[in-house]
């Protein structure tokens, strides 16, 4: 009868180090892409909010005959225009302001 010797099962230290190195390289590539996308999406949201505020300012001007206050305090307090209040910039948390022509100013991300 032939006797079969059992080989030890498990991974060697070199195999484990190779796997850890590969995972490290993958993490170094993936993590910056995930965090960078968040900043880009916040800037895109800021651009969208700027456009929405300008549209609401135009509607306010059409309904009242004058532009809203530069701080948007008057249009912001009317729930017909901003039911949840005037939004803040998602990129840096600052308040939006408008100029005398109804354009959002101070947000050039």
N, C-alpha and C positions, 0 to 999 in steps of 0.2 A: 504494500500500500504506500502511495505517495503522500507525503505530508506537505500541506500547504501552509506556509507561514503567513500569519496575519501582519499586514503592514500597519503601522500606526496611522490613525486617521487624524485629520486636522490640518491646519495651515501652518506653514513654516513662517518664521519671523520675516523673511524676505518677501514672501507673498503678501503678508499683511502690510508691510511697509509700501509695497508697490500699489496696493489698493488705496491706502491713505494718501499717497502722492497723487494718484489720478483724481481722487475726490477733491483734493486741495486745488488742483488745476481747474477742475470743473467749477468749483465754488468761486474761484478768483475771476472766472469769466462771467458767471451767471449773476452774482450778487450786485455788481455795479450796474448791470442792465436793468435789474428790477428796481433799484433805488433811483436811477436816473429817469425812468419812465414816470415816476411820481411827480417829479419837478416839472416835466414837460406837460403832464396832464393838468397840473395846477395852473400853469401859464395859459394853457388852452381854455381852461374854465374861466380864467380872468378875462380873456378876450371876449368870451361869450357873454359874461356878465356886463362888460362894458357896453356891448351892443344892446343888451336888454335895457340897461339904464338909459341909454340914449333914446331908445324907442319910447320908453315911458316918459322921458322928458319931453319928447315931441308931442305925445298925446296930452300931457299936462299943459303944454303951451297952446295946443289947439283948443282945449277945454276952458282954459282960464285967460288966455291972451298974453301971458308972460311966461318966461322961463322959470323953472323952480330955483330955489335958493342954491347957491354954490355948494352948500353942505348937504343938499338934498333933504333938509329937515322937513320942509313943507310937504313935498311929494312922498317922503318916507313915512309920514304919519298918517297918510291916507291909505287905507287897506285896499282900495280899488286899484292902486298902482303897485304896491308892494305888500301883499297880504302877510308875509313873514318878516317884514321890515326890510330896510335897505341892506343889500348884501355887502359883505366885506370881501376884500381881495383874498382868494384862497392861497395865493402864492406867498404873500407876506403879511396878511391880516390887517392891512390898512384900509381906511374908509375911502370910498370913491368920492370925488368932487367933479363938478362940471364947470365949464366956462360959460361966458355969456352967449355962446352960439349953440349950447346944448351938447357939447362934446366932452366926454370924460377925459380928465387931465391927470397927470401925475402917475400914470401906470404904464411904463414902458419896460416891460420885462424882456 
